[in-house]
């Protein structure tokens, strides 16, 4: 897993996991920035997850993705309905909505 950082700002410009392009391609995606101000850095899966989480918290619709990752699964919802446990399900959803507010 790799990220591309702008050295002068510390901003993460892009992040890659899975099949990663070579360094030249990674840097070429940011041709509007002086290449001496760019750094390609390898990160652990945990660091990549933290970076992604932080990034999503700063984007207008990031809360939607963060909520979806924590919302109860469809199976959990069905079980809550069948077990007459909708109050607990709604409380869990509300906790997640509070944790990741809109915009």
C-alpha positions in Angstrom: 0.0 0.0 0.0 1.3 3.4 -1.0 0.4 7.0 -0.6 1.5 10.1 -2.4 2.2 13.0 -0.1 2.8 16.7 -0.9 5.9 17.4 1.3 5.2 21.2 1.7 1.7 20.7 3.1 1.7 17.1 4.4 -1.5 16.5 2.4 -2.2 13.1 1.1 -2.9 13.4 -2.6 -3.7 9.8 -3.4 -3.7 6.4 -1.8 -3.4 3.0 -3.5 -3.9 -0.5 -2.3 -4.1 -3.8 -4.2 -2.4 -3.5 -7.6 -0.3 -0.4 -7.4 1.2 1.6 -10.3 4.9 2.2 -10.4 6.4 5.3 -8.7 6.7 7.2 -12.0 3.0 6.7 -12.7 2.1 7.6 -9.1 4.0 10.9 -9.3 2.8 11.6 -12.9 -0.8 11.7 -11.7 0.2 15.0 -9.9 2.0 16.7 -12.8 0.6 20.1 -11.6 2.9 19.9 -8.6 6.7 20.1 -8.7 8.0 16.5 -8.4 10.5 17.6 -5.7 7.5 18.4 -3.5 6.1 14.9 -3.8 6.9 11.7 -1.9 5.7 8.2 -2.4 5.5 6.4 0.9 4.7 2.7 1.7 2.2 2.3 4.6 0.9 -0.6 6.6 -2.7 -1.8 6.1 -3.5 -0.2 9.5 -2.0 3.1 8.5 -3.9 3.0 5.2 -7.1 2.4 7.0 -6.5 5.3 9.4 -5.6 7.6 6.4 -8.8 6.6 4.6 -10.9 7.1 7.7 -9.4 10.6 8.3 -9.9 11.5 4.6 -13.5 10.4 4.6 -14.2 12.6 7.6 -13.1 15.6 5.6 -15.2 15.0 2.5 -18.8 16.2 2.1 -20.2 12.7 1.6 -17.6 10.7 3.6 -20.0 10.3 6.5 -22.2 8.1 4.3 -19.3 5.6 3.7 -18.3 5.7 7.3 -21.8 5.0 8.5 -22.3 2.2 6.0 -19.2 0.5 7.4 -20.6 0.4 10.9 -24.4 0.1 10.3 -25.9 -3.3 11.2 -25.9 -5.8 8.4 -29.1 -6.8 6.6 -28.9 -10.1 8.5 -28.7 -8.2 11.8 -31.7 -6.1 10.8 -33.8 -9.1 9.9 -32.9 -10.7 13.3 -33.8 -7.5 15.1 -37.2 -7.5 13.4 -37.8 -11.2 14.1 -36.6 -11.0 17.7 -38.7 -7.8 18.3 -35.5 -5.9 19.1 -36.1 -2.8 16.9 -35.4 -0.4 19.8 -31.8 -1.7 20.2 -31.3 -1.6 16.4 -32.5 2.1 16.2 -30.3 3.0 19.2 -27.3 1.5 17.4 -28.1 3.3 14.2 -28.5 6.6 16.1 -25.1 6.2 17.8 -23.5 5.7 14.5 -25.3 8.8 13.0 -24.1 10.8 16.0 -20.6 9.6 15.6 -20.6 10.5 11.8 -22.8 13.6 11.4 -23.9 14.8 8.0 -21.5 17.2 6.2 
